[in-house]
């Protein structure tokens, strides 16, 4: 019998085994090494199997050949990058999304498009944004969302001076100036991909001692610009210091000088859920476009990015896809016309499940606790005789280092991560090599804070 149909007959056993494996993996997350230091036992050049042994045998191979060599990035002490975990409801939604295998491009014959619209409205609610002003799409992540921002902004800027970049190409636009103080690496990458160029950012100064945009310097640069096509990239939570730009002042300037205002709020958008920090995103509702991520603070599985814009018709003009087989009279959003993908995973379902399961307060709880955990670690570092706090955290990221030179701190970071109890990523801040601890996971609890501190203290002793 064909192995695939045999597997279909055993689908209950397969799903049960998948559930057992996943349950064991997640339950072990509190005690498993946070990262794998040696993946050499896995052979990426192994011979292609001529005949398979079925899904149950493949799951056995997975347990032996792959699972032992993964990072426990879903666990409570993986503090690298800005990596969320995945809540149980979100994982369930992701599994179901795979099982039902919807190509979530449009409304023809499926509710998937309407679910995405509902989820985008809910995201606006979570971020304190007016539903009637913003629409958009779910993407693969902030990199893809920032690319949509650049392309849409350039098209909109061109239309203001009678140029259709979508039809005639970027060369038809005499100039397109991009202003930013602390752009994320993904935005710099997108400037390359879009043809604007990595080196063509007009660098705005930062406020002293911060990564936040210097408002007066932006005003001066906009006033001196001769281009009629301008984009300002503001930050709502920079990746290191989690600084927020003055979005109200920047919005005023963009309105005065006819510039497109984009806010990179990859995780900072959801500061709106913490009453103590909601003021940081004041003014974001005036942005022309906003980037955020679901796989950070919303704690849904990878991949899930968010793009919102007030200029949805411009976005759809830039990314529309033409083909006879795509024609449809069904009512609803055609997400195939809102992003780079013609085929799209049903990314809305894990968010939908998580919102249904936990509600606004469930997400707010994650944000508040993670911010409190960052402040807890920062206080411990600040009081420590052998450590230096590089910046008091505004949000969920702590930057610190030892009292030695950069080489000594690189060695110290390696020793911390080698404990297997915690994982930190490096950074450079104010010219100094340091460590980043980003709290983004719903599973991190008080006892994890004790383990983290003990691991750091253990390599200092």
C-alpha positions as a Markdown table, in Angstrom:
| # | Residue | x | y | z |
|---|---|---|---|---|
| 1 | Unk | 0.0 | 0.0 | 0.0 |
| 2 | Unk | 1.1 | 3.6 | -0.7 |
| 3 | Unk | 2.9 | 4.7 | 2.5 |
| 4 | Unk | 1.0 | 8.1 | 2.5 |
| 5 | Unk | -2.4 | 6.4 | 2.5 |
| 6 | Unk | -1.2 | 4.0 | 5.2 |
| 7 | Unk | -0.2 | 7.0 | 7.3 |
| 8 | Unk | -3.6 | 8.4 | 6.7 |
| 9 | Unk | -5.1 | 5.3 | 8.1 |
| 10 | Unk | -2.9 | 5.7 | 11.2 |
| 11 | Unk | -3.4 | 9.4 | 11.6 |
| 12 | Unk | -4.8 | 9.1 | 15.1 |
| 13 | Unk | -1.7 | 7.2 | 16.2 |
| 14 | Unk | 0.6 | 9.7 | 14.4 |
| 15 | Unk | -1.1 | 12.7 | 16.0 |
| 16 | Unk | -1.0 | 11.1 | 19.4 |
| 17 | Unk | 2.7 | 10.5 | 19.1 |
| 18 | Unk | 3.2 | 14.1 | 17.9 |
| 19 | Unk | 1.3 | 15.2 | 21.0 |
| 20 | Unk | 3.4 | 13.1 | 23.3 |
| 21 | Unk | 6.7 | 14.4 | 21.8 |
| 22 | Unk | 5.5 | 18.0 | 21.9 |
| 23 | Unk | 4.3 | 17.6 | 25.5 |
| 24 | Unk | 7.6 | 16.0 | 26.6 |
| 25 | Unk | 9.6 | 18.7 | 24.9 |
| 26 | Unk | 7.6 | 21.6 | 26.4 |
| 27 | Unk | 7.5 | 20.1 | 29.9 |
| 28 | Unk | 11.3 | 19.6 | 29.8 |
| 29 | Unk | 11.8 | 23.3 | 28.9 |
| 30 | Unk | 12.3 | 24.3 | 32.5 |
| 31 | Unk | 15.3 | 22.0 | 33.0 |
| 32 | Unk | 16.7 | 21.4 | 29.5 |
| 33 | Unk | 19.9 | 23.2 | 28.4 |
| 34 | Unk | 18.8 | 26.5 | 27.0 |
| 35 | Unk | 21.0 | 26.1 | 23.8 |
| 36 | Unk | 22.8 | 23.3 | 22.1 |
| 37 | Unk | 26.6 | 23.9 | 22.0 |
| 38 | Unk | 27.4 | 21.1 | 19.6 |
| 39 | Unk | 25.2 | 20.0 | 16.7 |
| 40 | Unk | 28.0 | 18.1 | 15.0 |
| 41 | Unk | 26.2 | 14.8 | 15.4 |
| 42 | Unk | 23.6 | 15.9 | 12.8 |
| 43 | Unk | 24.8 | 15.3 | 9.2 |
| 44 | Unk | 23.4 | 17.8 | 6.8 |
| 45 | Unk | 24.9 | 15.8 | 3.9 |
| 46 | Unk | 23.2 | 12.5 | 4.7 |
| 47 | Unk | 22.1 | 10.3 | 1.8 |
| 48 | Unk | 18.5 | 11.0 | 0.5 |
| 49 | Unk | 16.3 | 8.0 | 1.5 |
| 50 | Unk | 15.0 | 6.2 | -1.6 |
| 51 | Unk | 12.0 | 4.7 | 0.3 |
| 52 | Unk | 10.5 | 6.1 | 3.5 |
| 53 | Unk | 9.3 | 4.1 | 6.5 |
| 54 | Unk | 6.3 | 6.2 | 7.3 |
| 55 | Unk | 5.4 | 9.0 | 9.7 |
| 56 | Unk | 5.7 | 7.0 | 12.9 |
| 57 | Unk | 9.2 | 5.9 | 12.0 |
| 58 | Unk | 10.1 | 9.4 | 11.0 |
| 59 | Unk | 8.9 | 10.7 | 14.4 |
| 60 | Unk | 11.3 | 8.2 | 16.0 |
| 61 | Unk | 14.1 | 9.5 | 13.8 |
| 62 | Unk | 13.1 | 13.1 | 14.8 |
| 63 | Unk | 13.5 | 12.2 | 18.5 |
| 64 | Unk | 16.9 | 10.8 | 17.9 |
| 65 | Unk | 18.4 | 13.0 | 15.2 |
| 66 | Unk | 17.0 | 16.4 | 15.8 |
| 67 | Unk | 15.3 | 17.1 | 19.1 |
| 68 | Unk | 18.5 | 16.6 | 21.3 |
| 69 | Unk | 20.3 | 19.3 | 19.3 |
| 70 | Unk | 17.7 | 22.2 | 19.4 |
| 71 | Unk | 17.7 | 25.4 | 21.4 |
| 72 | Unk | 15.1 | 25.5 | 24.1 |
| 73 | Unk | 14.0 | 28.9 | 22.7 |
| 74 | Unk | 10.4 | 28.2 | 23.8 |
| 75 | Unk | 11.6 | 27.9 | 27.4 |
| 76 | Unk | 11.6 | 30.6 | 30.2 |
| 77 | Unk | 15.3 | 31.5 | 30.2 |
| 78 | Unk | 16.0 | 32.0 | 26.5 |
| 79 | Unk | 16.7 | 35.7 | 26.7 |
| 80 | Unk | 18.4 | 36.2 | 23.3 |
| 81 | Unk | 17.3 | 38.5 | 20.6 |
| 82 | Unk | 13.6 | 39.3 | 21.3 |
| 83 | Unk | 12.1 | 35.9 | 21.2 |
| 84 | Unk | 8.7 | 35.1 | 22.5 |
| 85 | Unk | 7.5 | 31.7 | 23.6 |
| 86 | Unk | 4.3 | 30.1 | 22.3 |
| 87 | Unk | 1.3 | 29.8 | 24.6 |
| 88 | Unk | -0.6 | 26.5 | 24.6 |
| 89 | Unk | -3.6 | 28.0 | 22.7 |
| 90 | Unk | -1.3 | 29.5 | 20.1 |
| 91 | Unk | 0.5 | 26.2 | 19.6 |
| 92 | Unk | -2.9 | 24.5 | 19.2 |
| 93 | Unk | -3.9 | 27.0 | 16.6 |
| 94 | Unk | -0.7 | 26.5 | 14.7 |
| 95 | Unk | -1.1 | 22.8 | 14.7 |
| 96 | Unk | -4.6 | 23.1 | 13.4 |
| 97 | Unk | -3.4 | 25.6 | 10.8 |
| 98 | Unk | -1.1 | 23.0 | 9.5 |
| 99 | Unk | -3.7 | 20.3 | 9.5 |
| 100 | Unk | -6.4 | 22.3 | 7.6 |
| 101 | Unk | -3.7 | 23.7 | 5.3 |
| 102 | Unk | -5.5 | 26.8 | 4.1 |
| 103 | Unk | -3.8 | 29.0 | 1.6 |
| 104 | Unk | -4.9 | 32.2 | 3.2 |
| 105 | Unk | -4.8 | 34.5 | 0.2 |
| 106 | Unk | -8.4 | 35.6 | -0.1 |
| 107 | Unk | -12.1 | 35.1 | 0.6 |
| 108 | Unk | -12.9 | 32.6 | -2.1 |
| 109 | Unk | -14.4 | 29.5 | -0.5 |
| 110 | Unk | -12.9 | 30.0 | 3.0 |
| 111 | Unk | -13.3 | 32.1 | 6.1 |
| 112 | Unk | -9.5 | 32.4 | 6.5 |
| 113 | Unk | -9.5 | 36.0 | 5.0 |
| 114 | Unk | -12.3 | 37.1 | 7.4 |
| 115 | Unk | -10.4 | 35.6 | 10.3 |
| 116 | Unk | -7.3 | 37.6 | 9.4 |
| 117 | Unk | -9.4 | 40.8 | 9.2 |
| 118 | Unk | -10.8 | 40.1 | 12.7 |
| 119 | Unk | -7.3 | 39.4 | 14.0 |
| 120 | Unk | -6.0 | 42.6 | 12.5 |
| 121 | Unk | -8.8 | 44.5 | 14.3 |
| 122 | Unk | -7.9 | 42.8 | 17.5 |
| 123 | Unk | -4.3 | 43.8 | 17.1 |
| 124 | Unk | -5.4 | 47.4 | 16.7 |
| 125 | Unk | -7.3 | 47.1 | 19.9 |
| 126 | Unk | -4.3 | 45.6 | 21.7 |
| 127 | Unk | -2.1 | 48.4 | 20.4 |
| 128 | Unk | -4.5 | 51.2 | 21.2 |
| 129 | Unk | -5.0 | 52.0 | 17.5 |
| 130 | Unk | -8.3 | 53.0 | 15.9 |
| 131 | Unk | -9.7 | 50.1 | 13.8 |
| 132 | Unk | -11.3 | 52.5 | 11.3 |
| 133 | Unk | -7.9 | 54.1 | 10.5 |
| 134 | Unk | -5.6 | 51.1 | 10.0 |
| 135 | Unk | -5.7 | 47.9 | 8.0 |
| 136 | Unk | -3.0 | 45.6 | 6.7 |
| 137 | Unk | -1.8 | 42.0 | 6.7 |
| 138 | Unk | 0.1 | 39.4 | 8.6 |
| 139 | Unk | 3.6 | 38.7 | 7.2 |
| 140 | Unk | 6.5 | 36.4 | 7.9 |
| 141 | Unk | 8.0 | 38.9 | 10.4 |
| 142 | Unk | 9.1 | 42.5 | 10.9 |
| 143 | Unk | 11.6 | 42.3 | 8.0 |
| 144 | Unk | 8.8 | 41.6 | 5.5 |
| 145 | Unk | 6.6 | 44.2 | 7.2 |
| 146 | Unk | 9.3 | 46.8 | 7.0 |
| 147 | Unk | 9.7 | 46.0 | 3.3 |
| 148 | Unk | 6.0 | 46.6 | 2.7 |
| 149 | Unk | 6.5 | 50.0 | 4.5 |
| 150 | Unk | 9.3 | 51.1 | 2.2 |
| 151 | Unk | 7.6 | 50.1 | -1.0 |
| 152 | Unk | 4.3 | 51.6 | 0.0 |
| 153 | Unk | 5.9 | 54.8 | 1.2 |
| 154 | Unk | 7.9 | 55.2 | -2.0 |
| 155 | Unk | 4.7 | 54.7 | -4.1 |
| 156 | Unk | 2.8 | 57.2 | -2.0 |
| 157 | Unk | 5.5 | 59.8 | -2.1 |
| 158 | Unk | 5.7 | 59.4 | -5.9 |
| 159 | Unk | 2.0 | 59.9 | -6.2 |
| 160 | Unk | 2.3 | 63.2 | -4.4 |
| 161 | Unk | 4.4 | 64.5 | -7.2 |
| 162 | Unk | 2.6 | 62.8 | -10.1 |
| 163 | Unk | 4.9 | 59.8 | -10.4 |
| 164 | Unk | 3.7 | 56.2 | -10.4 |
| 165 | Unk | 6.7 | 54.1 | -9.2 |
| 166 | Unk | 4.6 | 50.9 | -9.3 |
| 167 | Unk | 4.2 | 51.4 | -13.1 |
| 168 | Unk | 7.3 | 53.2 | -14.1 |
| 169 | Unk | 9.9 | 52.0 | -11.6 |
| 170 | Unk | 12.0 | 53.6 | -8.9 |
| 171 | Unk | 14.1 | 55.4 | -11.4 |
| 172 | Unk | 11.1 | 57.6 | -12.3 |
| 173 | Unk | 11.3 | 59.1 | -8.9 |
| 174 | Unk | 14.1 | 61.8 | -8.9 |
| 175 | Unk | 14.9 | 61.2 | -5.2 |
| 176 | Unk | 13.5 | 59.4 | -2.2 |
| 177 | Unk | 15.0 | 60.4 | 1.1 |
| 178 | Unk | 14.8 | 58.2 | 4.2 |
| 179 | Unk | 15.5 | 59.7 | 7.7 |
| 180 | Unk | 16.1 | 57.6 | 10.7 |
| 181 | Unk | 18.1 | 57.7 | 14.0 |
| 182 | Unk | 18.4 | 54.1 | 15.1 |
| 183 | Unk | 17.0 | 51.9 | 12.3 |
| 184 | Unk | 16.7 | 48.2 | 13.0 |
| 185 | Unk | 18.9 | 45.9 | 10.9 |
| 186 | Unk | 15.9 | 44.6 | 9.1 |
| 187 | Unk | 15.0 | 48.0 | 7.8 |
| 188 | Unk | 18.5 | 48.5 | 6.5 |
| 189 | Unk | 18.3 | 45.2 | 4.8 |
| 190 | Unk | 14.9 | 46.2 | 3.3 |
| 191 | Unk | 16.4 | 49.4 | 1.9 |
| 192 | Unk | 18.8 | 47.2 | 0.0 |
| 193 | Unk | 16.1 | 44.7 | -1.2 |
| 194 | Unk | 13.9 | 47.6 | -2.4 |
| 195 | Unk | 16.7 | 49.2 | -4.3 |
| 196 | Unk | 16.8 | 52.4 | -2.1 |
| 197 | Unk | 20.2 | 51.3 | -0.9 |
| 198 | Unk | 21.7 | 50.6 | 2.5 |
| 199 | Unk | 23.8 | 53.7 | 2.5 |
| 200 | Unk | 21.0 | 56.1 | 1.6 |
| 201 | Unk | 19.7 | 56.7 | 5.1 |
| 202 | Unk | 20.0 | 60.3 | 6.2 |
| 203 | Unk | 21.2 | 59.7 | 9.7 |
| 204 | Unk | 19.4 | 61.8 | 12.4 |
| 205 | Unk | 21.2 | 62.4 | 15.6 |
| 206 | Unk | 20.0 | 60.8 | 18.8 |
| 207 | Unk | 19.0 | 62.4 | 22.1 |
| 208 | Unk | 22.1 | 62.5 | 24.4 |
| 209 | Unk | 22.6 | 59.2 | 26.1 |
| 210 | Unk | 19.8 | 57.4 | 24.3 |
| 211 | Unk | 18.9 | 55.7 | 21.0 |
| 212 | Unk | 15.9 | 58.0 | 20.6 |
| 213 | Unk | 15.6 | 60.4 | 17.7 |
| 214 | Unk | 16.8 | 64.0 | 18.3 |
| 215 | Unk | 13.7 | 65.9 | 17.3 |
| 216 | Unk | 15.3 | 69.2 | 16.5 |
| 217 | Unk | 17.9 | 67.5 | 14.3 |
| 218 | Unk | 15.1 | 65.8 | 12.4 |
| 219 | Unk | 13.4 | 69.2 | 12.0 |
| 220 | Unk | 16.6 | 70.7 | 10.6 |
| 221 | Unk | 17.2 | 67.9 | 8.2 |
| 222 | Unk | 13.6 | 67.9 | 6.9 |
| 223 | Unk | 13.8 | 71.7 | 6.5 |
| 224 | Unk | 17.0 | 71.5 | 4.5 |
| 225 | Unk | 15.8 | 68.7 | 2.3 |
| 226 | Unk | 15.0 | 69.6 | -1.4 |
| 227 | Unk | 13.3 | 66.3 | -2.1 |
| 228 | Unk | 9.5 | 66.0 | -2.3 |
| 229 | Unk | 9.6 | 62.3 | -1.5 |
| 230 | Unk | 10.5 | 61.7 | 2.1 |
| 231 | Unk | 10.1 | 58.9 | 4.6 |
| 232 | Unk | 10.8 | 59.1 | 8.3 |
| 233 | Unk | 11.5 | 55.8 | 10.2 |
| 234 | Unk | 10.7 | 56.2 | 13.8 |
| 235 | Unk | 11.2 | 53.7 | 16.6 |
| 236 | Unk | 8.7 | 52.5 | 19.2 |
| 237 | Unk | 11.2 | 50.4 | 21.2 |
| 238 | Unk | 14.7 | 50.3 | 19.9 |
| 239 | Unk | 16.3 | 46.8 | 19.9 |
| 240 | Unk | 18.9 | 47.6 | 22.6 |
| 241 | Unk | 17.8 | 50.4 | 24.9 |
| 242 | Unk | 14.1 | 50.0 | 24.1 |
| 243 | Unk | 13.9 | 53.8 | 23.6 |
| 244 | Unk | 10.8 | 55.3 | 22.1 |
| 245 | Unk | 10.9 | 58.3 | 19.7 |
| 246 | Unk | 8.7 | 61.3 | 20.4 |
| 247 | Unk | 6.0 | 60.1 | 18.0 |
| 248 | Unk | 3.8 | 63.2 | 18.5 |
| 249 | Unk | 6.5 | 65.6 | 17.5 |
| 250 | Unk | 7.6 | 63.5 | 14.6 |
| 251 | Unk | 4.1 | 63.2 | 13.4 |
| 252 | Unk | 3.8 | 67.0 | 13.4 |
| 253 | Unk | 7.0 | 67.3 | 11.4 |
| 254 | Unk | 6.0 | 64.7 | 8.9 |
| 255 | Unk | 2.6 | 66.5 | 8.4 |
| 256 | Unk | 4.4 | 69.8 | 8.0 |
| 257 | Unk | 6.9 | 68.5 | 5.4 |
| 258 | Unk | 4.8 | 66.0 | 3.6 |
| 259 | Unk | 6.8 | 63.0 | 4.8 |
| 260 | Unk | 5.6 | 59.4 | 5.2 |
| 261 | Unk | 5.8 | 58.4 | 8.9 |
| 262 | Unk | 6.7 | 54.8 | 9.5 |
| 263 | Unk | 7.0 | 53.4 | 13.1 |
| 264 | Unk | 9.0 | 50.3 | 13.7 |
| 265 | Unk | 7.2 | 48.9 | 16.7 |
| 266 | Unk | 8.3 | 45.2 | 16.4 |
| 267 | Unk | 7.6 | 44.6 | 20.1 |
| 268 | Unk | 7.1 | 48.1 | 21.5 |
| 269 | Unk | 3.5 | 48.4 | 20.1 |
| 270 | Unk | 2.3 | 46.2 | 22.9 |
| 271 | Unk | 3.7 | 48.6 | 25.6 |
| 272 | Unk | 0.2 | 50.0 | 25.2 |
| 273 | Unk | -1.0 | 47.0 | 27.3 |
| 274 | Unk | 0.9 | 48.2 | 30.3 |
| 275 | Unk | -0.7 | 51.2 | 32.0 |
| 276 | Unk | 2.7 | 52.2 | 33.4 |
| 277 | Unk | 4.2 | 52.4 | 29.9 |
| 278 | Unk | 1.3 | 53.1 | 27.5 |
| 279 | Unk | 2.3 | 56.7 | 27.3 |
| 280 | Unk | 5.4 | 55.6 | 25.4 |
| 281 | Unk | 3.4 | 54.9 | 22.2 |
| 282 | Unk | 1.4 | 58.1 | 22.3 |
| 283 | Unk | 1.1 | 59.5 | 18.8 |
| 284 | Unk | 1.6 | 56.1 | 17.0 |
| 285 | Unk | -2.0 | 56.4 | 15.8 |
| 286 | Unk | -0.8 | 59.2 | 13.5 |
| 287 | Unk | 1.7 | 57.0 | 11.7 |
| 288 | Unk | 1.2 | 56.2 | 8.0 |
| 289 | Unk | 2.5 | 52.6 | 8.6 |
| 290 | Unk | 3.4 | 50.5 | 11.5 |
| 291 | Unk | 5.4 | 47.3 | 11.8 |
| 292 | Unk | 5.1 | 44.8 | 14.7 |
| 293 | Unk | 5.5 | 41.1 | 15.4 |
| 294 | Unk | 3.3 | 38.4 | 16.7 |
| 295 | Unk | 6.1 | 36.0 | 17.5 |
| 296 | Unk | 7.5 | 38.4 | 20.0 |
| 297 | Unk | 5.2 | 39.7 | 22.7 |
| 298 | Unk | 2.1 | 38.0 | 21.5 |
| 299 | Unk | 3.8 | 34.7 | 22.0 |
| 300 | Unk | 2.6 | 32.9 | 18.9 |
| 301 | Unk | 4.8 | 30.5 | 17.0 |
| 302 | Unk | 7.1 | 31.6 | 14.3 |
| 303 | Unk | 6.5 | 33.1 | 11.8 |
| 304 | Unk | 4.1 | 36.0 | 12.3 |
| 305 | Unk | 4.8 | 39.6 | 11.5 |
| 306 | Unk | 2.3 | 42.5 | 11.4 |
| 307 | Unk | 1.9 | 45.3 | 9.0 |
| 308 | Unk | -0.6 | 48.1 | 9.4 |
| 309 | Unk | -1.2 | 51.2 | 7.3 |
| 310 | Unk | -3.6 | 54.1 | 6.8 |
| 311 | Unk | -2.9 | 53.9 | 3.0 |
| 312 | Unk | -4.3 | 50.4 | 2.3 |
| 313 | Unk | -5.1 | 51.2 | -1.4 |
| 314 | Unk | -1.5 | 52.2 | -2.0 |
| 315 | Unk | -0.3 | 49.0 | -0.4 |
| 316 | Unk | -2.6 | 47.0 | -2.6 |
| 317 | Unk | -1.6 | 48.8 | -5.7 |
| 318 | Unk | 2.1 | 47.9 | -5.1 |
| 319 | Unk | 1.5 | 44.2 | -4.3 |
| 320 | Unk | -1.4 | 43.3 | -6.4 |
| 321 | Unk | -1.1 | 40.0 | -8.4 |
| 322 | Unk | -2.8 | 39.5 | -11.8 |
| 323 | Unk | -3.7 | 36.2 | -13.3 |
| 324 | Unk | -7.0 | 34.8 | -14.7 |
| 325 | Unk | -7.1 | 32.0 | -12.2 |
| 326 | Unk | -7.0 | 34.5 | -9.3 |
| 327 | Unk | -10.2 | 36.3 | -10.4 |
| 328 | Unk | -12.9 | 36.2 | -7.8 |
| 329 | Unk | -16.2 | 38.0 | -7.0 |
| 330 | Unk | -16.1 | 36.9 | -3.3 |
| 331 | Unk | -16.4 | 39.7 | -0.8 |
| 332 | Unk | -13.5 | 40.3 | 1.5 |
| 333 | Unk | -9.8 | 41.1 | 1.6 |
| 334 | Unk | -7.5 | 39.6 | -0.9 |
| 335 | Unk | -4.3 | 39.3 | 1.1 |
| 336 | Unk | -2.4 | 38.1 | -2.0 |
| 337 | Unk | -2.5 | 41.9 | -2.9 |
| 338 | Unk | -1.1 | 43.0 | 0.4 |
| 339 | Unk | 2.3 | 41.3 | 0.6 |
| 340 | Unk | 5.1 | 39.6 | -1.2 |
| 341 | Unk | 3.7 | 36.1 | -1.0 |
| 342 | Unk | 1.1 | 34.7 | -3.4 |
| 343 | Unk | 0.8 | 31.7 | -1.2 |
| 344 | Unk | 0.3 | 32.4 | 2.5 |
| 345 | Unk | 0.1 | 30.3 | 5.7 |
| 346 | Unk | -3.0 | 30.7 | 7.9 |
| 347 | Unk | -1.0 | 32.9 | 10.3 |
| 348 | Unk | -4.1 | 34.4 | 11.8 |
| 349 | Unk | -5.3 | 31.2 | 13.4 |
| 350 | Unk | -2.7 | 31.0 | 16.2 |
| 351 | Unk | -3.4 | 34.6 | 17.2 |
| 352 | Unk | -7.2 | 34.1 | 17.0 |
| 353 | Unk | -6.8 | 31.1 | 19.3 |
| 354 | Unk | -4.6 | 32.9 | 21.8 |
| 355 | Unk | -7.0 | 35.9 | 21.9 |
| 356 | Unk | -10.0 | 33.6 | 22.4 |
| 357 | Unk | -8.1 | 31.7 | 25.1 |
| 358 | Unk | -6.5 | 34.6 | 27.1 |
| 359 | Unk | -8.1 | 37.9 | 26.0 |
| 360 | Unk | -6.6 | 41.3 | 26.4 |
| 361 | Unk | -5.7 | 40.8 | 30.0 |
| 362 | Unk | -3.8 | 37.6 | 29.2 |
| 363 | Unk | -1.5 | 39.5 | 26.8 |
| 364 | Unk | -1.2 | 42.5 | 29.2 |
| 365 | Unk | -0.1 | 40.1 | 32.0 |
| 366 | Unk | 2.8 | 38.9 | 29.8 |
| 367 | Unk | 3.9 | 42.5 | 29.0 |
| 368 | Unk | 3.7 | 43.6 | 32.6 |
| 369 | Unk | 5.5 | 40.6 | 34.1 |
| 370 | Unk | 8.3 | 40.7 | 31.5 |
| 371 | Unk | 8.9 | 44.4 | 32.1 |
| 372 | Unk | 9.0 | 43.8 | 35.8 |
| 373 | Unk | 11.5 | 40.9 | 35.3 |
| 374 | Unk | 13.7 | 43.2 | 33.3 |
| 375 | Unk | 13.7 | 45.8 | 36.0 |
| 376 | Unk | 14.3 | 43.1 | 38.6 |
| 377 | Unk | 17.5 | 41.9 | 36.8 |
| 378 | Unk | 18.6 | 45.5 | 36.2 |
| 379 | Unk | 18.4 | 46.3 | 39.9 |
| 380 | Unk | 20.4 | 43.2 | 40.7 |
| 381 | Unk | 23.1 | 44.1 | 38.2 |
| 382 | Unk | 23.2 | 47.7 | 39.4 |
| 383 | Unk | 23.9 | 46.6 | 42.9 |
| 384 | Unk | 26.4 | 44.0 | 41.9 |
| 385 | Unk | 30.1 | 44.8 | 42.5 |
| 386 | Unk | 31.3 | 42.9 | 39.5 |
| 387 | Unk | 28.7 | 44.0 | 36.9 |
| 388 | Unk | 27.8 | 47.3 | 35.2 |
| 389 | Unk | 24.3 | 48.2 | 34.1 |
| 390 | Unk | 24.7 | 49.9 | 30.7 |
| 391 | Unk | 21.2 | 51.4 | 30.6 |
| 392 | Unk | 18.2 | 51.5 | 32.9 |
| 393 | Unk | 15.6 | 49.5 | 31.0 |
| 394 | Unk | 12.5 | 51.3 | 29.8 |
| 395 | Unk | 10.8 | 48.1 | 28.8 |
| 396 | Unk | 11.9 | 44.5 | 28.6 |
| 397 | Unk | 15.6 | 44.5 | 27.7 |
| 398 | Unk | 18.5 | 44.7 | 30.1 |
| 399 | Unk | 21.9 | 45.6 | 28.9 |
| 400 | Unk | 24.9 | 45.0 | 31.1 |
| 401 | Unk | 28.5 | 43.7 | 31.2 |
| 402 | Unk | 31.3 | 42.9 | 33.6 |
| 403 | Unk | 33.9 | 45.4 | 34.7 |
| 404 | Unk | 36.6 | 44.0 | 32.5 |
| 405 | Unk | 37.5 | 45.1 | 29.0 |
| 406 | Unk | 35.6 | 44.0 | 25.8 |
| 407 | Unk | 37.7 | 40.8 | 25.4 |
| 408 | Unk | 37.0 | 39.9 | 29.0 |
| 409 | Unk | 33.3 | 40.5 | 28.5 |
| 410 | Unk | 33.2 | 38.3 | 25.4 |
| 411 | Unk | 34.7 | 35.5 | 27.5 |
| 412 | Unk | 32.3 | 36.2 | 30.3 |
| 413 | Unk | 29.3 | 36.0 | 27.9 |
| 414 | Unk | 30.6 | 32.7 | 26.6 |
| 415 | Unk | 30.8 | 31.3 | 30.1 |
| 416 | Unk | 27.3 | 32.5 | 31.0 |
| 417 | Unk | 25.8 | 30.8 | 28.0 |
| 418 | Unk | 27.9 | 27.7 | 28.5 |
| 419 | Unk | 26.1 | 27.1 | 31.8 |
| 420 | Unk | 23.0 | 26.0 | 29.8 |
| 421 | Unk | 20.8 | 27.8 | 32.3 |
| 422 | Unk | 20.4 | 31.0 | 30.4 |
| 423 | Unk | 21.1 | 32.4 | 26.9 |
| 424 | Unk | 22.0 | 36.0 | 26.3 |
| 425 | Unk | 23.0 | 37.7 | 23.1 |
| 426 | Unk | 25.8 | 40.3 | 22.6 |
| 427 | Unk | 25.5 | 44.0 | 21.8 |
| 428 | Unk | 27.5 | 47.1 | 21.5 |
| 429 | Unk | 26.2 | 50.1 | 23.5 |
| 430 | Unk | 27.9 | 53.4 | 23.9 |
| 431 | Unk | 31.0 | 51.9 | 22.3 |
| 432 | Unk | 31.2 | 49.1 | 24.9 |
| 433 | Unk | 30.6 | 45.3 | 24.4 |
| 434 | Unk | 27.8 | 44.1 | 26.5 |
| 435 | Unk | 25.0 | 41.5 | 26.9 |
| 436 | Unk | 21.3 | 41.7 | 26.2 |
| 437 | Unk | 18.7 | 40.0 | 28.3 |
| 438 | Unk | 15.3 | 40.3 | 26.5 |
| 439 | Unk | 12.3 | 39.2 | 28.5 |
| 440 | Unk | 9.6 | 38.2 | 26.0 |
| 441 | Unk | 8.3 | 34.8 | 27.1 |
| 442 | Unk | 5.1 | 34.1 | 28.9 |
| 443 | Unk | 6.7 | 31.2 | 30.8 |
| 444 | Unk | 9.4 | 33.2 | 32.7 |
| 445 | Unk | 8.6 | 33.2 | 36.4 |
| 446 | Unk | 10.2 | 34.3 | 39.7 |
| 447 | Unk | 12.2 | 31.1 | 40.2 |
| 448 | Unk | 13.7 | 31.5 | 36.7 |
| 449 | Unk | 15.0 | 34.9 | 37.8 |
| 450 | Unk | 16.8 | 33.1 | 40.7 |
| 451 | Unk | 18.3 | 30.6 | 38.2 |
| 452 | Unk | 19.4 | 33.3 | 35.9 |
| 453 | Unk | 21.2 | 35.3 | 38.6 |
| 454 | Unk | 22.8 | 32.2 | 40.1 |
| 455 | Unk | 24.1 | 31.2 | 36.6 |
| 456 | Unk | 25.7 | 34.6 | 36.2 |
| 457 | Unk | 27.0 | 34.7 | 39.7 |
| 458 | Unk | 28.4 | 31.2 | 39.3 |
| 459 | Unk | 30.7 | 32.2 | 36.4 |
| 460 | Unk | 31.8 | 35.3 | 38.2 |
| 461 | Unk | 32.9 | 33.5 | 41.4 |
